[in-house]
Amino acid sequence: MSTQTVVVDGLALAQKLRKEMGDEIEKLTANGERSPCLCVVRVGDDPASASYIKGKRRAAKRIGMESIEHHLPEETTEEALLGLLADLNADDAVDGILVQLPVPAHMHANRIAEAIDPAKDVDGVGTINAGRLMMGEDGLFSCTPLGILEILDHHGIEIEGAHAVVIGRSMIVGKPISLLLQRRNATVTMCHSRTRDLAKVCRSADILIAATGRPRMVQPDWIRPGAAVIDVGVSDVDGVLVGDVDFEGVQGIAALVTPHRRGVGPMTITMLLHNTLRAYRARTGS
Ligand code: NDP
């Protein structure tokens, strides 16, 4: 029997949440408070990074959030970048700091993540926030996983007791979403490139999250009928962006699927704004 697959409109959900945050910020500024401020740091001239930052700053502006960009040349030393981060940590007017990845090869991404004040680490990249996630404490967590939870909740997907299979174990997607789902009492299986018989593991998933960057790797016969399928992956194949999931193929099998455009992406940006607003409220007590 064929299922009617719900195609998630991540942009519509993102716009709804951004409108709510915009209303909150409007109230704050009407009361004489300053706007929350997100600071984005870019090192070098990676074109994809420039475009991601443009999207983030535009989204911030639309909800009345301040955004600052520091664009440093490729040859900037790590010491100079760490110096800038120390200044931003000390700047009371800055609530959130994000260093856009990738950084140039001569820099250490982990050392840079550690240099961001955990109270301003709105991308959840430092060990303090990662540790808080692990310990089941409150903190600022990675934006894509937070966006995935919003999507699942918005569509009434039951997480408690579900078997969630996560393909990918990165620090920004696979690991944090696995921990967040486990916190919500899902039974989580985390898969990676060495997992044996991945298709069989996926077939047992009530919730399947694909975050590998391997184009259309997840095939229709990997999907348990009625499963919720979240496609995080984005790959450029001959100039065309494709996801990790065979989107057309899973129609009629999955209960829900995110498209690779207007799916998880807009929610990632939304949760960055959400984290910045949370950081602002925690720092200012407003
Ligand atoms: P990483 O490259 O850091 O991690 C990829 C993970 O996929 C690794 O754990 C790797 O396993 C696993 N993997 C790779 N090939 C296979 C395979 N054949 N079978 C099983 N597992 C495999 O990527 P990210 O987590 O940073 O990103 C994943 C994808 O999500 C990318 O396409 C990225 O562009 C996209 N993305 C999209 C976002 C959005 O907002 N839409 C936000 C963030 C990422 P192993 O550890 O064994 O190497």
Boltz pocket constraint, residues with backbone or C-beta under 6 A from the ligand:
constraints:
  - pocket:
      binder: B
      contacts: [[A, 144], [A, 167], [A, 168], [A, 169], [A, 170], [A, 171], [A, 172], [A, 173], [A, 174], [A, 191], [A, 192], [A, 193], [A, 194], [A, 195], [A, 198], [A, 210], [A, 211], [A, 212], [A, 213], [A, 214], [A, 217], [A, 231], [A, 232], [A, 233], [A, 234], [A, 235], [A, 260], [A, 264], [A, 265], [A, 266], [A, 268]]
      max_distance: 6.0
